[in-house]
Amino acid sequence: MKTTLYVSRELLEEAMALAGTQKITEVVNLALNDFIRRRRLERLADKLGREDFALTLSDLEEMRRDE
């Protein structure tokens, strides 16, 4: 689909640099996919409830050793 967008040149250039691409379409699609993924995860977390996990570095290291 062809669409005209007015976006900040600075934001677009930074996004393209971080994505490692010079293709505007690619970076816009990456941004949209990331936005959608984050919102879906937020909705899922809201449905499941949130837990505060207080893990220390040693807890994480122990979990890695158990794998």
Residue pairs with C-beta under 8 A, 6 or more apart in sequence:
5 28
12 24
12 27
15 27
15 30
15 31
16 22
16 23
16 24
16 27
19 26
19 27
19 30
21 27
55 63
